[in-house]
């Protein structure tokens, strides 16, 4: 994908974006250790994931566009299934390889956290497969602090990877 020098915009994700989101994510599945999925996600699986998000509430997805092409997304999803965890979310961000380093991650998180203001969300968490200095820097820029380091937590590409867990306080009651 070639990025134009056009304006970057961020908006709420729609069902029409799913194939683009899946393409971006699946590049990370097949080419990096940043996600511990080993097999590419199907479009049906992406649609099921999408159905757990909405334009209001705690669980959202925003997309970044250069001109009209989707070049990244950020989401806030359920942290854990037990009811006491309802006010916690897990955030994720994925940017097309050609868009990395152009500020889209910052724009995506700015919009996501803006949308979460006023929602009953107390904490945001992010798990970062290590090493990944760019993701650590982005999360720390947004006020995330490392709260855990798990060694050799996942195996991918015939080796074990550590994971750092990061936490951000949010304004929920």
C-alpha positions in Angstrom: 0.0 0.0 0.0 1.4 3.4 -0.9 0.3 6.3 1.2 -0.4 9.6 -0.4 0.5 12.8 1.3 -3.2 13.4 1.8 -4.8 14.2 5.1 -5.2 11.6 7.8 -8.7 11.3 9.3 -10.0 9.2 12.1 -13.6 8.0 12.3 -15.8 5.2 13.9 -15.3 1.8 12.2 -18.1 0.4 10.1 -18.8 -3.1 8.9 -17.5 -2.0 5.4 -14.0 -1.6 7.0 -13.8 -5.2 8.2 -11.8 -6.6 5.2 -9.3 -3.7 5.5 -9.0 -4.2 9.3 -8.5 -7.9 8.8 -5.8 -7.4 6.1 -3.9 -5.1 8.5 -4.2 -7.5 11.4 -3.3 -10.6 9.4 0.0 -9.0 8.3 0.9 -8.8 12.0 -0.2 -12.4 12.5 2.0 -13.8 9.7 5.0 -11.4 9.9 5.5 -10.4 13.5 5.4 -11.7 17.1 3.2 -8.7 18.1 0.1 -10.8 18.3 0.0 -14.3 19.5 -2.5 -15.4 16.9 -0.7 -18.0 14.8 -3.2 -18.4 12.0 -4.7 -15.5 10.0 -8.2 -14.4 11.2 -11.0 -15.2 8.8 -13.4 -12.5 7.8 -16.2 -14.3 9.7 -14.0 -14.2 12.8 -13.4 -10.5 12.3 -17.1 -9.9 11.9 -17.8 -11.8 15.2 -15.1 -9.6 16.9 -16.7 -6.5 15.4 -20.1 -7.3 16.8 -18.8 -7.0 20.4 -18.1 -3.3 19.7 -20.4 -0.3 19.1 -20.4 3.4 18.4 -21.2 4.1 22.1 -20.2 2.5 25.4 -16.9 1.0 26.5 -16.1 -1.2 23.5 -15.3 0.8 20.4 -13.2 0.7 17.2 -11.9 3.7 15.4 -10.1 3.6 12.0 -7.5 5.9 10.5 -7.7 6.8 6.8 -5.3 8.4 4.4 -7.5 9.8 1.7 -10.1 7.0 1.6 -7.8 4.1 2.4 -8.0 2.4 5.9 -4.4 2.5 7.3 -4.9 1.5 10.9 -7.3 1.0 13.7 -7.5 1.1 17.5 -10.0 -0.7 19.7 -11.2 -0.9 23.3 -12.5 -4.4 24.1 -13.6 -6.4 27.0 -10.7 -7.1 29.4 -12.0 -10.3 31.0 -15.5 -12.0 30.9 -16.3 -11.8 34.6 -18.8 -9.0 35.6 -16.5 -7.3 38.1 -14.1 -6.5 35.2 -16.8 -4.5 33.2 -15.2 -1.1 33.9 -11.8 -2.3 32.5 -11.0 -2.4 28.8 -8.1 -3.8 26.8 -6.8 -1.5 24.1 -5.2 -2.6 20.9 -3.8 -0.7 17.9 -2.6 -1.9 14.5 -1.3 0.3 11.8 -0.5 -0.7 8.2 3.3 -1.2 7.8 3.6 1.6 5.3 1.9 4.0 7.8 4.0 3.2 10.8 6.0 6.3 12.0 3.6 8.8 10.5 1.6 9.7 13.6 -1.5 7.5 12.8 -1.1 5.6 16.1 -1.2 8.8 18.0 -4.3 10.1 16.1 -6.1 6.8 16.7 -5.5 6.7 20.4 -6.4 10.4 20.7 -9.8 9.7 19.2 -10.3 6.4 21.1 -9.6 7.9 24.5 -11.7 11.0 23.6 -14.6 8.7 22.8 -14.1 6.8 26.1 -14.3 10.0 28.2 -17.6 10.1 30.1 -18.0 6.3 29.8 -17.9 4.1 32.9 -14.4 2.9 32.3 -11.9 2.9 35.2 -8.8 1.3 33.7 -7.4 0.5 30.2 -4.9 -2.3 29.8 -2.5 -3.2 27.0 -0.4 -6.3 26.5 2.7 -5.7 24.5 4.7 -8.7 23.1 8.4 -7.8 23.6 10.5 -6.4 22.2 8.3 -3.6 20.7 9.8 -0.3 21.6 7.5 1.7 19.3 4.4 0.3 21.0 5.8 0.9 24.4 6.6 4.5 23.5 3.1 5.1 22.2 1.5 3.6 25.2 3.7 5.5 27.6 3.0 8.8 25.7 -0.7 8.2 26.5 -0.1 7.6 30.3 0.2 3.8 30.4 2.6 2.5 33.0 4.1 -1.0 33.0 2.5 -3.0 35.8 3.7 -6.5 34.8 6.3 -8.4 32.9 5.7 -12.0 32.0 8.6 -14.1 30.7 8.2 -16.5 27.8 4.5 -16.1 27.9 3.8 -17.1 24.4 5.4 -19.3 21.7 5.5 -18.2 18.1 8.0 -18.6 15.2 9.7 -21.4 17.2 10.6 -19.2 20.2 9.1 -17.8 23.4 8.3 -14.2 23.8 7.9 -12.0 26.9 4.9 -9.8 27.4 4.7 -6.5 29.2 1.3 -5.4 30.6 0.5 -1.7 30.8 -2.2 0.1 32.7 -3.8 3.5 32.2 -6.3 5.1 34.7 -9.4 6.5 33.0 -12.2 8.7 34.3 -14.9 6.1 35.1 -16.5 6.2 38.5 
